[in-house]
């Protein structure tokens, strides 16, 4: 992407550890600089969506608590107290550039149903057409645990898919993915580019390292895997570096870039919705032959290649497909219940048809409803 290229869709995500100051309050000076960069990109013809953490981190100070609580009700109360103040700060900073903003609060339940997913997309489209910057966060005040996005890195990935982003930038408190934790091994080199997230890449990532954030490099790598699949470049970089968002958008090589070889994906939006937005209700383990058929030939998953089934699901539910080594290979819509598939695993379709006539000729997951990572 070169400077001045019009019409790009850019999603930027900023985490709590980058957003707040040493006292746990929103850093207004930093937010002002971030909004300066957003306004510059908008003036160049780009559309920008901002995914912002920080509501709960800001809220616990407002409620007089010494630290961010870990129990769900009090954490939700902190989010409620902090969300309004945080949005006001963004609105005031952007207003100085005559750029309006609109708050979008999401739960995973909002995007799991196809109709809800499309409605969310229409809301984004309308805000962007009106020249506004959507400011997005998880609706922590009402989101039940089982429908959490887990972290805002993945929320940003899902938003990137919804709006059809050309670039997703995670503004972090570290400069990217290193071969080892740089806080423990300062000499660990920065990994500049990742085209496939495998077990070696996952091994480089650690857990959450901040007292106010919920993510960590592991969550960024998971988001990177999703963006590689979707064909949307993701850059993880140091968020407080001068003009970092503009520099990355203009093509400067900063941080770690997750990008599939060969450019954008041609995956159907429905497949991306299945694989990224929906919550899997079970797991299917496949043998080496099925793994090759899925990853190399784009085939449907047949029951004969299934070695084990876990979870409780019905036909139409989303399940994860993993290898014998535990690597996530794909997600898709099951055409069998967990009970049926557990009985049918390892069997050919003609055998299955004898005791499940209604499943005659049916794969476990059809390739048109399967997103392979």
Secondary structure, DSSP 8 states (H G I E B T S, - for coil): --TT-TT-EEEEEE-HHHHB-TTSSB-HHHHHHHHHHHHHHHHTT-EEEEEE--HHHHHHHHTT-SS---SHHHHHHHHHHHHHHHHHHHHHHHHTTT--EEEEEE-HHHHHSHHHHHHHHHHHHHHHHTT-EEEEEE-TTT--GGG--SSHHHHHHHHHHHHT-SEEEEEESSSS-BSS-TTT-TT--B--EES---HHHHHH------SS-S--HHHHHHHHHHHHHHT-EEEEEETTSTTHHHHHHTT---SEEE--TTSS----HHHHIIIIIS---EEEEE-HHHHHHHHHH---B-GGGEEEEEE---TT-EEEEE-TT--EEEEEE-SS-HHHHHHHTT--HHHHHHH-GGGTT--SB-GGGEEE-
